[in-house]
Amino acid sequence: MNFRRLASSTSLLCTYASKNNVAVAFTTCTPSFNLRSPHPRRITQTTLNQEREASSSSAHDNTTLETIAESFRTNAFKKVLVVSGAGVSVAAGIPDFRSPGSGLYDNLHKYDLPYPEAIFDVDFYIQNPKPFVTLAKEIWPGVNYRPTLTHCFFSLLDKKGILRRVYTQNIDGLEAVAGVTEEKLVECHGHFRSSACVKCRTPFDAEVCQKTMIEQGEAPKCNSCGSSVKPDIVFFGEVMPSRFSDLVHYDVASSDLVIVLGSSLMVAPVCEIPNWVKSNVPRLLINRDLVGTFGKANDVFMEGDCDHSVRQLCQLIGWED
């Protein structure tokens, strides 16, 4: 079988993914930048110190980190929407996907994959499940890794009653381990708590699936049709959990702040969430790179690692305890 990726335009893929609720990787496309202002606000240590000294009553032409922190301090934010990517879990020891040299996709050469994303391709999994099984053994929730400071920040927002929802692209389950309640969590790309056959979709015992993958290093076989079984992780082209489509329209319409952390914003439809909110809603990007459509007047870009930036934000708000 030919596992070549299909080249298509970002807009076409985004429209298809959004309408059909499937995961699509923009691996052949360059992310578009629809900039309404020349540059987003880049937050370095110097600008952070300057904004700490700025009066909260000063007039601001654009949204700044200080104005966002002040809104937190005055309890102005009531429905914070979070989009979480692989960069959030890097501090836990889990590699992200696309960082050159250290990312997951750059370290799968020994499996001779036709392309890196094939590790999440259903057809490839049926023929060769070994790469995904190896990854699953490494990141199975509760086995090797613990939540980061950023995961705990999500839980703090939840405890304070101001979290609208966390839409996580991750499959490591660390948001739930950190204490984010099930009601406030959408695991866009699935989870390990259940499993099923990749062909006939017959449910399979999740504990048996875990034991077979972790202890034997193999993919379980379906009791009904004999095909491979995998955890209910969303592979490219598969339908996303209905919870996503059930909640996302309400959440983007009602949110008053969007925070995107550790994401390349290259997989639809999740990458579109920041674009679906109202135009007057401030958007905060905490990331190593500027991605997506960030660049509007009410956007702020904190450049750097997630945990370091989240700690700075909490200090500015006054949540240092």
N, C-alpha and C positions, 0 to 999 in steps of 0.2 A: 504493500500500500504506500502511496505517496503522501507524506506528512508535511508537505510544503504549506507554509502559511499563505493565505490569500491576501494579496495586496488590495487595499481599498481605501477610500477616503475616510478621514476621521469623522466627518459629519455623517456619512452614510452608516458607518459602523455604530456610531452613537445613537442614531435614530433607530436602527434595527434593535440594538441592545435594549434601549429604553422601552420600546413598544413590546418586545417579546420577552423581556425580563431574563435575559441570558447574559452570561459573563463573556466579554470580548476583550482581548488584549490588543492594545495599540502598539504592537511590537514593530510594525512596518511603517509607522507614521510618526512624524514629529509633532509633539503636542502644540496646539495652536495657542497663541497669545492674543486675546482680544483686549488690548490695553486701552483703557479710557483715560489714563493719565500716563505721563512718560515713564515713571518708575514707581513701584510700590515702596512702602516704607521699609527700609532695611534696618534691623535693630542690631547694633553692635554694642559692646560694653560702653563705649563713649556716649552713644546716643541714649543708652539706657540711663546713664548717670545724669545726662542733661534733662531727660524727661522726669526723673525723680525730683529734680529741682524746680521743674515747671509748675506754675500754679494751676490747680485743677479748674479754676475759674477763667483761665485764659481762653481767648477765642481760638479755635482751631479750624483751618480751612479743610483739613483732612482728618480722618480718624487716625489716631496714634496709639501706641502702646499705653501711654498715660491715660488717654480717654477711656480705653477699654478697662484698664485697672480701676479707674475711678468709678466706672459703671458697676464693676463688681463690688467695690467698697460700699457703694450707696444702694446695693441690692436692686439695681435697675434691670439687670439681666434675670429673667425668670425662666427662659426656655433655651438653654444652650445646646446646640446641635454639634456633635463631634463626629468627625470622619477620621478613622484611625487606620494607618497603614503599617507595613512591615518595619519601618524605621522605629516605631514605638517599642518594639521588642528587641532591638539590637543590644541594648544595655543588659538584657537578660541573657545574652549569649547566643541568641538566635539570629543568624545572618538575614539581612534583607535580600531582595531578589535581584536588584539591578545595579548595585554599586560596583563599579569596575574593580576587579581584583578580589574583593571580599564578598561580593554578593553570591547568592545561591546559584544563579544561572551561570556565573563564571567559574563555578567549581564542580560542574557535572560532566566534565570532559571524559572521565574514565568510563562513563556509560555509553559513550558514542551515540549520543542523542542526535536525531536529525536536526533539531533546533532545541534550544534550552527549555522552552515552554512545553515541549512534548511530555515532560514529567507530569503535566496536568492535562494531558490529552487522553480521552477515553479510549479511542482506537489504539493508540500506542500502549496504553495500560493493559489492554486485553492481550496484546502480543508480548509485551515485556513489562510486567508490573514491578520488577526489581528496583528501578530508580525511586519510584514513589514509596515503596515499602521501606526502603532505606531511610528516606526522609521522614516517613511517619514514625519509625522507631526513634528518631532523634527528637522530634518535637511533640510527641504524644503528650497531651496535657497531664500535668501532675507527675511526670516521670523525671525530667531533668531540669526544668526551668521554673523560676519564680517570677512574680510580677515586678515590674519596674516602678520607679517613682511616678512616671507618667500614667501607668495603669492606676496607681493609687490616687492620682489627681482626678481621674474619671470617677472613681468611687467617692471622692470628696464632693465633687459636684452633685452626685446622686444623693449623698447624705444631707447636703445643704438644701435639697429640694429644688435645684435650679437646672437639673439635667433633663433636656427634652428626650434625647436618645444618643446612644453611641452606635454608629454604624461602623463596624470593624471589618476590614478586609482580611484580617488575620485568621488563621485556623488553629492558633496555639492555645486558645481558651483562657488567656491570662487576664482578660477583662473580668470574666466571671470569678476567677480565683482571687482577684483583688477586691471583690465585693460589690461589683456593679450588679444590681438586681436584674433578674431575668426580664422583667417588664421594660427596663430601660436599655436593653441590649438587642441589637440586630446583628447576627453573625452572617454577613452577606454571602460569604463563600462557604458556609456550612460549618460542621463541627464533627468531633469524633465520638459523640455520645450515642450515635446510632450508625448502622451500616446496612448495605443492601447490595444485591447483585447489579452489576453494571448493565446487564442486558435485559433481564425480565423484571428487575426492580423488586424482587421478592426480599422482604426484610430478613436480615441475618443477625444473630446474636452478637451484640457489640463487644461483649467480654471475650467471646471466642475469637472474634476478629482481631482484637487487641493482642490476645495471647499468641495467635498464629503469626501475626506480623512481628511482634517484638521478640518472642522466644524462638520462633522457627525461621524468621526472615522470609516468609512466603505470603502470598496472597491467598486467602481462603477461597474455597470453591463453593458455588451455590448448590444447595441441596436439591433445587428444583431442575435447573438446566445445566449445571456443571460449569458455568462461566465464572469469571473472577468476581470476587466481592471486594468492595472498598468501603471505608468510612463515608459518611454522607458529607463529603467535601465536594464543593462545586468545581468541576473541571470546566475548561473552556468549552463553550457551546452548550453546556447543560443549563437547565432552568434553575434560577435562583430560588431560595426558599420563599414561599408565599408571604411570609412575614415582611419581607422587604417591600413588596408592592402593596401590602395591606396598610403599611404605616408611613411610607416615605412621603406621599403627597401631603398628608396632614402635617407631618413633622416639618417639612420645608416651608409650608405656608405659615406655620405658627412660631417658628424659631425667631429669636431676637439677637442671636450671635451664632456664628459658625466658626468652629475651630477645626482646621485640618492639620494632622500631625503625621509625619513620617511616611508620606505617600508620594509616589510618582504621578498619581492621578492619570494612569495609563490604561485602566481597566474599566470598561463601561458595564453597567450604567452607574456604578458607584462614583466614578470620576465626575459625573454630571451633578451630583448633589450640591456642591457649592454654587453651581450656576443656576439652580432652580429656586434659590431663596429670593426673597424680595430685594429689589435693588438698593433699598436703604438699610439693609441689614449689614452690620460690620462683619468682616471676614478676617480671621487671623490664621496665617499659615506659619506653622512651626516645622521647619524642614531644613535639610542641608541645601536644597536647590529650590529655585523659583520654578513653580510648575503650574500647569493648567492655565486658567484665565485670570489669575491674580494680578492686580495692577490697577484696580479702580481706586477712586479717591478714598473709599471707606475700607480699603484693604491694608493690612499690616503684615509684613514678612519678618519673622524672627529667624534669622539664618543661623543654623547650628544644630547640634544634637538635641533630641527631644527632652531628655531629662534635665540637661543644663538650662535649656530655655524655659521649661516649666518651672524650675526652681526660681529663676529670675522673675517670672511672671507672678508667682506666689509671693515672693518678697515684696514686689511692687504693690500687690493688692493688700498685703498685711496678713497673709495666711502662712507665716513662717513656722507656726507651731504644728 
